[in-house]
Amino acid sequence: MGPVRYYDSVPPYAFDYTKRVEFSWQKEFELILQKRSGYSFEEEWRAVIGSPSDTARGTGIWVPVSSINDLIERVLVSPLAPNWFLSDVTALAKTLNLRATPEPSEFAQPRPRQNPAFSRRHGSSQAVRSR
């Protein structure tokens, strides 16, 4: 388990999937815990459960959890997902008694042209001043 590492360019230890490579749990773990820097606002943690003796895919490991709400703080849905998908995820969250309400990610929203705090501090109500 650990925090996700965010990167701007592909890390040097990334696999070249066009070549056959020897499997390594360490490399697999490093790949699972990385994400592009655009998602760094999520401050995500991931838990990876498995062991080198788990060679058969799909066997799984039973991990007791007292409440799913102890694991999930927020549920973000792609801003590109259709409305029906958010509705389905919301219905599933209710079925699972999640405290978190699914919401669209703001990742694809345009950035403000100027920081609102900057505008107030400098007495300007305009987002962008003309020259």
CORFENGI-V100594 format. One record per residue. PHI is phi in whole degrees, 0 to 359 (NA if undefined). OMEGA is omega in degrees with one decimal (999 if undefined). Layout:
PHI_OMEGA / PHI_OMEGA
//
This chain:
NA_177.9 / 181_178.7 / 286_176.1 / 289_174.8 / 263_-177.7 / 259_-176.2 / 226_175.8 / 267_176.3 / 238_-175.5 / 301_179.4 / 299_-177.5 / 296_-177.7 / 269_179.1 / 292_179.1 / 288_167.4 / 262_-173.4 / 288_178.1 / 277_-179.6 / 246_173.9 / 285_178.6 / 233_176.8 / 284_-179.3 / 293_177.7 / 220_177.9 / 299_179.9 / 297_178.7 / 296_179.0 / 301_-179.9 / 298_179.2 / 298_179.7 / 292_-178.9 / 293_-176.8 / 263_177.6 / 229_-176.9 / 202_178.7 / 296_-173.0 / 297_178.2 / 299_-179.7 / 261_-174.3 / 298_177.8 / 298_-179.4 / 288_-177.7 / 47_-172.0 / 282_170.1 / 244_177.6 / 229_174.0 / 249_179.3 / 242_-176.6 / 241_-179.4 / 171_176.8 / 207_179.0 / 302_179.7 / 279_178.9 / 277_-177.7 / 270_179.6 / 276_179.2 / 293_173.6 / 85_-179.6 / 282_175.9 / 73_178.8 / 226_178.7 / 282_179.2 / 234_179.6 / 289_177.6 / 228_-177.1 / 294_179.1 / 205_177.6 / 297_178.1 / 292_174.9 / 287_-176.5 / 259_-171.8 / 246_177.7 / 264_-179.3 / 219_174.1 / 236_180.0 / 253_-180.0 / 250_179.6 / 308_177.2 / 292_178.5 / 268_-179.6 / 289_177.4 / 292_-177.8 / 304_-179.0 / 298_-178.9 / 293_176.8 / 299_177.4 / 298_179.4 / 294_179.0 / 295_177.7 / 296_178.0 / 296_177.8 / 296_178.8 / 300_177.7 / 295_178.5 / 300_-179.5 / 274_-179.0 / 57_176.5 / 286_173.2 / 284_-179.7 / 286_176.6 / 263_178.8 / 302_-178.9 / 214_177.4 / 291_175.7 / 293_177.7 / 268_-175.3 / 303_-176.3 / 272_179.3 / 291_177.1 / 293_178.2 / 287_175.6 / 297_-177.8 / 286_177.0 / 210_178.9 / 295_-179.9 / 303_179.1 / 296_178.3 / 296_-179.1 / 298_-179.4 / 293_-177.3 / 295_-176.4 / 256_174.0 / 70_179.8 / 249_175.3 / 261_179.1 / 277_177.2 / 287_179.9 / 222_179.2 / 275_175.5 / 276_-178.9 / 265_999
//
